[in-house]
Amino acid sequence: MNETSEKILEILERQSGPISGEKISEMTGITRSAVWKNINELKELGYSIESTKSKGYELKESTPKLLPHEIKKYLKTDFIGKDIRYFKNTPSTTWVAKDLCSKKDAENFNGTILIAEEQTGGVGRLGRAWFSPSGGIWTTIILKPTIPIDKLFFVTMSASIAVARTIRRMYDIGALIKWPNDIYIGDKKVSGILLELAAEADQIHYCLLGIGIDANIKPEDLQCSLQTPITSLNIEIGHDIDRAKFLATMLGEFERRYKLVEEGEYKAISREWKSLSLTLEKRVRITTPRRTFEGEAIDLDEYGALIIKKDNGKVERILSGDCTPI
């Protein structure tokens, strides 16, 4: 959306009824022909605008797209999402973020959000493909945290909490967190989170926080498997959600907790994560590249590692791997 189109959109949003093209022309300093051209561009972006010769233009309905303008209407953050970059289609928002950070100091992009309507090359944990069709929320947040590198899992924990809390508060659905980075509704996955790190020794250059949420996706478009049943928010609620409002709310929830992490309030994050855990106090199967074993998930340690009590009584600390309730 160009600057002129956005100005016209803001004028239409403030009106309680139609406004003439002549009036819009006066308010924006452009010709009526240019007004008409920009109105058509807004329509192409999905805005429902009624046009009549006698009355002028009237905005009937906002676009369902995750345009920066729509997100910022609801956004209440200090720095997360102040810069939002939108793509109709891209292989991966994380790849775009990496490219940005390779060209300029990542500090310049701290809090920048990259959003795609659809990803053709999304990647999840352990290099697995992440199915990212139109209707979901596919975003990467560029961060430059000032915390010890061994506390980075608390950034992922903060994002997990933010997604679960937003679902609970907006739709009264009991979303829970499955260690290490998935959000579940019942026994079905609705969201996944991935944190990529660029660092040298103990120096963090930047982090890329990828968040994928199955928002408004039809059942036939979900890529389900026997290992990981999947659902979407619109399936659980019974109607499509306002994705822009959801994302803006979730970013606010994340920023509040991210600030706590930056302040060293790790225990507060850990307590809240545990209160939303689908994993703790459950019997689980742990699968790593080298082995598979079962036991009870009894706790998280001070670095976010999962503590498992095996059947033989031995306690193990798991930093990464798949964890499946059994």
C-alpha positions in Angstrom: 0.0 0.0 0.0 1.5 3.4 -1.0 1.4 6.5 1.2 -1.4 8.1 -0.8 -3.6 5.0 -0.7 -3.1 4.8 3.1 -4.1 8.5 3.5 -7.3 7.9 1.5 -8.0 4.7 3.5 -7.7 6.6 6.8 -10.1 9.3 5.5 -12.6 6.5 4.6 -12.2 4.9 8.0 -13.0 8.1 9.8 -16.3 8.6 7.9 -19.6 7.4 9.1 -21.0 7.5 5.6 -20.0 8.2 2.0 -17.5 11.0 1.1 -17.1 12.5 -2.4 -14.1 12.1 -4.6 -13.9 15.9 -4.7 -13.6 16.2 -0.9 -11.0 13.4 -0.8 -9.1 15.3 -3.6 -9.1 18.5 -1.5 -8.0 16.7 1.7 -5.1 14.8 0.0 -4.0 17.4 -2.6 -4.3 15.0 -5.6 -6.6 15.0 -8.6 -10.0 13.2 -8.6 -8.5 10.8 -11.2 -5.7 10.0 -8.8 -8.3 9.4 -6.1 -10.1 6.9 -8.3 -6.9 5.2 -9.1 -5.9 4.8 -5.4 -9.4 3.6 -4.5 -9.1 0.8 -7.1 -5.7 -0.1 -5.6 -7.4 -0.4 -2.2 -10.0 -2.6 -3.7 -7.3 -4.9 -5.2 -5.9 -5.2 -1.6 -9.3 -6.6 -0.5 -11.0 -3.5 0.9 -14.7 -3.4 0.1 -15.4 0.2 -1.0 -18.8 1.2 -2.4 -18.6 3.8 -5.2 -21.6 5.9 -6.5 -21.6 9.0 -8.6 -24.1 10.8 -6.4 -22.5 10.1 -3.0 -18.9 9.2 -3.6 -17.0 6.5 -1.8 -17.8 4.5 1.4 -15.7 1.8 3.1 -17.9 -1.2 3.8 -15.4 -3.7 5.0 -11.7 -3.9 5.8 -9.4 -6.3 4.0 -8.8 -9.8 5.4 -5.2 -9.5 4.5 -2.5 -9.0 7.2 -1.4 -5.6 5.9 0.7 -3.5 8.2 -2.0 -0.8 8.3 -4.6 -3.3 9.7 -2.2 -4.7 12.3 -1.1 -1.2 13.6 -4.7 -0.3 14.2 -4.6 -2.7 17.2 -0.9 -2.7 18.0 0.1 -1.4 21.5 3.8 -2.1 21.8 6.9 0.0 22.4 9.1 -1.5 19.7 7.9 -4.9 18.5 6.1 -4.4 15.2 6.9 -0.7 14.7 8.4 -1.8 11.4 6.2 -4.4 9.6 7.2 -5.8 6.2 4.5 -7.6 4.3 4.8 -10.2 1.6 1.9 -11.7 -0.4 4.1 -14.8 -1.0 7.7 -15.7 -0.1 9.6 -18.9 0.4 10.3 -18.0 4.0 10.0 -14.9 6.2 13.1 -16.2 8.1 15.1 -16.2 4.9 14.1 -12.6 4.2 15.0 -11.7 7.8 18.5 -13.3 7.4 19.1 -11.4 4.2 18.2 -8.1 6.0 20.5 -8.8 8.9 23.4 -9.8 6.5 23.2 -6.3 4.9 23.0 -4.1 7.9 23.6 -4.3 11.7 20.7 -6.3 13.1 20.3 -3.7 15.8 18.6 -1.5 13.2 15.9 -4.2 12.8 15.3 -5.0 16.4 11.6 -5.7 16.7 11.0 -5.7 13.0 8.2 -8.1 11.9 8.1 -9.9 8.6 4.7 -11.3 7.5 3.7 -13.5 4.6 0.2 -14.5 3.5 1.8 -17.7 2.2 5.2 -19.4 2.5 6.4 -21.9 -0.1 9.5 -23.0 1.8 8.7 -22.7 5.5 10.9 -24.7 7.8 10.2 -25.9 11.3 12.3 -27.7 14.0 15.0 -30.1 12.9 14.7 -28.8 9.3 11.2 -30.2 8.8 9.0 -28.5 6.2 6.4 -26.2 7.7 3.2 -26.1 5.6 2.2 -22.5 5.3 -0.9 -21.9 3.2 -2.9 -18.8 2.8 -5.1 -18.0 5.8 -2.5 -18.7 8.5 -0.2 -16.3 10.4 3.4 -16.8 9.2 5.7 -14.3 10.8 9.4 -13.8 11.8 10.5 -11.3 14.5 14.0 -9.9 14.4 15.5 -9.5 17.9 18.8 -8.5 19.3 18.5 -9.7 22.9 21.0 -8.5 25.6 20.8 -11.7 27.7 23.3 -14.6 28.3 23.3 -17.0 25.5 22.3 -19.9 27.8 19.0 -18.1 28.6 17.8 -17.9 25.0 15.2 -20.5 25.5 13.3 -18.0 27.6 12.6 -16.0 24.4 10.9 -19.1 22.9 9.1 -19.6 26.2 7.8 -16.0 26.1 6.5 -16.5 22.6 4.8 -19.8 23.5 3.1 -18.1 26.5 2.0 -15.1 24.3 0.3 -17.4 21.7 -1.4 -19.5 24.3 -2.6 -16.5 26.4 -3.9 -14.7 23.3 -5.9 -17.8 22.3 -7.3 -18.2 25.8 -8.2 -14.5 26.3 -9.7 -13.8 22.9 -11.6 -17.0 22.4 -11.8 -18.7 25.8 -10.1 -21.9 24.5 -7.8 -23.8 26.8 -4.6 -23.7 24.7 -1.5 -25.3 26.3 2.2 -25.5 25.5 3.9 -28.7 24.6 7.7 -28.6 25.2 9.7 -27.3 23.6 7.8 -25.0 21.2 4.3 -26.1 20.2 0.9 -24.8 21.1 -2.0 -27.3 21.4 -5.7 -27.2 21.6 -6.8 -30.5 23.1 -4.6 -33.1 21.4 -4.1 -31.1 18.2 -1.3 -28.7 17.3 -2.3 -25.2 16.3 1.0 -23.3 16.4 4.7 -23.8 16.3 7.6 -21.6 17.3 11.2 -21.7 16.1 14.2 -19.6 17.3 17.2 -19.3 15.1 20.4 -17.8 16.4 23.4 -15.9 14.9 26.2 -15.8 17.4 29.9 -15.9 17.8 31.2 -17.5 21.0 29.0 -15.9 23.7 28.1 -12.9 21.6 24.6 -12.9 20.2 24.4 -11.0 16.9 20.7 -11.5 16.5 17.8 -14.0 16.9 15.0 -14.8 14.4 11.8 -15.8 16.2 9.6 -17.6 13.7 5.9 -18.1 14.7 3.4 -20.0 12.6 -0.3 -20.2 13.6 -3.0 -22.1 11.8 -5.6 -19.3 11.9 -8.2 -19.3 9.1 -7.4 -22.6 7.4 -10.0 -25.0 6.1 -9.9 -28.6 7.2 -9.1 -29.8 3.7 -6.1 -27.5 3.5 -4.5 -28.7 6.7 -1.5 -31.0 6.3 -2.2 -33.6 8.9 -0.3 -36.6 10.0 -0.8 -39.5 12.3 2.1 -38.4 14.4 0.9 -34.8 14.8 -2.8 -34.1 14.5 -3.4 -30.5 13.5 -6.2 -28.0 13.9 -6.8 -24.3 13.2 -8.4 -21.5 15.2 -11.4 -21.1 12.8 -12.1 -24.9 13.1 -12.1 -24.7 16.9 -14.1 -21.5 17.1 -16.5 -22.2 14.2 -15.8 -19.0 12.2 -12.8 -17.1 10.8 -10.9 -14.9 13.2 -9.6 -11.3 12.8 -6.0 -12.2 12.1 -4.7 -8.6 12.3 -6.3 -8.2 15.8 -5.0 -11.6 16.9 -1.5 -10.9 15.7 -1.4 -7.4 17.3 -2.6 -8.8 20.6 -0.1 -11.6 20.5 2.8 -9.2 19.8 1.8 -7.2 22.8 1.7 -10.3 25.0 5.1 -11.3 23.7 6.7 -7.9 24.2 5.6 -7.7 27.9 7.3 -11.0 28.6 10.3 -10.4 26.4 11.0 -7.3 28.5 10.9 -9.4 31.6 13.5 -11.7 30.1 15.7 -8.8 29.2 15.4 -7.7 32.9 16.5 -11.1 34.1 13.0 -12.1 35.5 13.5 -15.7 34.3 11.6 -17.2 37.2 8.4 -15.3 36.4 8.5 -16.6 32.8 9.2 -20.1 34.0 6.3 -20.1 36.5 3.8 -18.9 33.8 5.1 -21.4 31.3 4.7 -24.2 33.8 1.1 -23.1 34.5 0.3 -23.6 30.8 2.3 -26.8 30.3 0.8 -29.7 28.5 4.0 -31.7 29.2 4.9 -31.5 32.9 3.6 -34.2 35.3 2.9 -36.4 32.2 4.4 -39.6 31.0 6.2 -38.8 27.8 8.3 -40.3 25.0 11.6 -38.5 24.2 13.1 -38.9 20.8 16.5 -37.5 19.9 18.7 -38.3 16.9 20.5 -40.9 18.9 17.8 -42.6 21.0 14.2 -42.9 22.2 13.1 -43.4 25.8 10.1 -42.9 28.1 9.6 -41.4 31.5 7.8 -38.7 33.5 8.4 -35.0 32.7 8.9 -33.6 36.2 10.3 -30.1 35.7 12.2 -27.4 33.7 15.6 -26.4 34.9 16.9 -22.8 35.0 17.8 -22.9 31.3 14.5 -24.3 30.0 15.8 -27.9 29.7 13.2 -30.6 30.4 13.8 -32.9 33.4 12.7 -36.5 32.8 12.5 -39.1 35.5 13.0 -42.5 33.7 11.4 -45.7 34.7 14.7 -46.9 36.3 14.6 -43.9 38.6 17.4 -42.0 36.8 16.9 -38.3 36.1 17.9 -36.9 32.7 18.1 -33.3 31.4 16.9 -32.9 27.8 18.0 -29.8 25.9 16.4 -30.7 22.5 14.4 -33.4 20.9 10.8 -34.5 20.3 8.5 -34.9 23.3 5.3 -36.8 23.0 2.7 -37.4 25.7 1.8 -41.1 26.0 
